[in-house]
Each structure stands twice: as structure tokens, then as C-alpha cells.
Amino acid sequence: MNYVFFDLESQNLFEDVGGRDNADKLLVACAVTWSTLKNDFSVYWEKDVPALIAELKSATKVIGFNLKGFDYRVLQPYAPATRFAAIPTLDLLLDLQQSLGFRISLDAIASATLGATKTADGVQSVQWFREGKLDQVAEYCKADVDITRRVFEFGREQGYIFYKSKLGSKLKVNVKWK
């Protein structure tokens, strides 16, 4: 079994490319994976996308947050022949949305489940990229992958995770993450 936890940061914001319908125009700034096989992170830059896609295709399962709605859409132009929908994927956002009936942020589940918060956000990441602060982009992306991995592991072991409601209440949702 090789679970690959994955996140990517883009070079542009939705407002730069004409809105959310144009995620395929955002361009990869940095991507990070954490593999159970390697027990370590791998950092990929735009020039490394073919190696990233090879790792994703070789995974038993790719796990992330909003992979289908964002990350895979950003990657698609780099590999037009790749059917990302065919890659075994657990998108935690979609799984939780199906259970809860609404979308929830990674921060809302990480803070309630782990007591950890995201270190920045995608807007800050794009700013760092534009300023040439690539180390900060990579560290932020690693932190998101790590939080995602830890939330998944908690949910897999306990059968539930917690999330914070919009009013700040800590609520529980059952998960079946194997």
C-alpha cells in the first residue's frame, strides 16, 4: 500500500485567470506529496510536473483536500491525455461534503480535530511565489499536506473527525476512511 498525500499551490489567483471556471489556467507553482512508501515529503516545481504525475499514478490511493475541484484541474493542462478521474483518490472535502451536505474548510477540521491551524492561505502563497520566496511556498504546501495526512490518520483510526461550525461549535462527523 502506498498512500500519497498531495497538495499544490498555484502561480495565479482565480481573479487573475477570469474566475473559478478557469482553474486550468492557474499554473503550478509548487506541489508536495507525502508517501507512506517513502515516509517522507517530495517537493515538485512546475518543471517537475511529469515526475509528480508519475508519482500520483503509481499510488495505491491519492489523498488530499479539494483535489478534484482544484489540484487535478490545475494539473490537467500539463498532461492532457491523463484521466485524473481514473486515479484512485480520496478527496476529503468531497467526502465530508457528502456526509455534511455542505463544504467545509481544511482549517475548520484541522483546528477542531488536531488543534492545529493552517500556516497561511493560497493568496499568501501566490504572493510569496511572486516575490520569489519559493522556500516559504514549499513549507506552506508541506504544512497543508501534513495537516491533511494527520486529519486522515485520525479519522481512519477513530472513525470520526471534528469540525468547527460557522458559529464556532465543535461538532463530530463520522468517516469511513480505510
BELUR-V631238 format. One record per backbone hydrogen bond with DSSP energy under -0.5 kcal/mol. CO is the residue of the C=O (numbers start at 0). NH is the residue of the N-H. E is the energy in kcal/mol with one decimal. If there is no record, write none. Layout:
co | nh | e
CO | NH | E
CO | NH | E
This chain:
co | nh | e
1 | 59 | -2.2
1 | 60 | -1.3
2 | 4 | -0.6
2 | 35 | -2.4
3 | 62 | -2.6
4 | 33 | -1.9
6 | 31 | -2.7
8 | 28 | -3.0
8 | 29 | -1.6
12 | 15 | -1.3
12 | 16 | -0.8
13 | 16 | -1.1
13 | 18 | -2.9
18 | 21 | -1.8
19 | 22 | -1.0
21 | 24 | -2.3
22 | 25 | -1.7
25 | 10 | -0.9
25 | 11 | -1.0
26 | 10 | -2.4
28 | 45 | -0.7
29 | 8 | -3.5
30 | 43 | -3.3
31 | 6 | -1.8
32 | 41 | -2.3
33 | 4 | -2.9
34 | 38 | -2.4
34 | 39 | -0.9
39 | 34 | -1.9
41 | 32 | -2.3
43 | 30 | -2.8
44 | 47 | -2.0
45 | 48 | -1.6
47 | 50 | -0.8
47 | 51 | -1.9
48 | 52 | -2.9
49 | 53 | -1.9
50 | 54 | -2.1
51 | 55 | -2.5
52 | 56 | -2.5
53 | 57 | -1.5
54 | 58 | -0.7
55 | 58 | -0.9
60 | 3 | -2.6
61 | 89 | -2.9
62 | 5 | -2.1
63 | 65 | -0.5
63 | 91 | -3.0
65 | 69 | -1.5
65 | 70 | -1.0
66 | 71 | -3.1
66 | 72 | -0.5
69 | 73 | -2.3
70 | 74 | -2.1
71 | 75 | -1.9
72 | 76 | -0.5
74 | 77 | -1.9
74 | 78 | -0.7
75 | 78 | -1.4
78 | 81 | -2.0
81 | 83 | -1.1
82 | 85 | -1.9
83 | 86 | -1.4
87 | 61 | -2.9
88 | 90 | -0.6
89 | 63 | -1.9
89 | 91 | -0.9
90 | 94 | -2.6
91 | 95 | -2.7
92 | 96 | -2.6
93 | 97 | -2.2
94 | 98 | -1.6
95 | 99 | -3.2
96 | 100 | -2.7
104 | 108 | -1.3
105 | 109 | -2.9
106 | 110 | -2.6
107 | 111 | -0.9
107 | 163 | -1.0
108 | 112 | -2.7
109 | 113 | -2.5
109 | 114 | -1.0
109 | 115 | -1.4
110 | 114 | -0.6
120 | 124 | -2.2
121 | 125 | -2.2
122 | 126 | -1.9
123 | 127 | -2.6
124 | 128 | -2.6
125 | 129 | -2.5
126 | 130 | -1.6
127 | 132 | -2.7
128 | 131 | -1.5
131 | 133 | -1.7
132 | 135 | -0.5
132 | 136 | -1.5
133 | 137 | -2.6
134 | 138 | -2.4
135 | 139 | -2.4
136 | 140 | -2.4
137 | 141 | -2.6
138 | 142 | -2.3
139 | 143 | -2.0
140 | 144 | -2.2
141 | 145 | -2.7
142 | 146 | -2.4
143 | 147 | -2.5
144 | 148 | -2.6
145 | 149 | -2.5
146 | 150 | -2.6
147 | 151 | -2.5
148 | 152 | -2.7
149 | 153 | -2.2
150 | 154 | -2.7
151 | 155 | -3.0
152 | 156 | -2.3
153 | 157 | -2.9
154 | 158 | -2.5
158 | 174 | -2.0
160 | 172 | -2.7
162 | 164 | -0.5
162 | 170 | -3.2
164 | 167 | -1.9
168 | 164 | -2.8
168 | 170 | -0.7
170 | 162 | -2.5
172 | 160 | -2.3
175 | 177 | -0.8
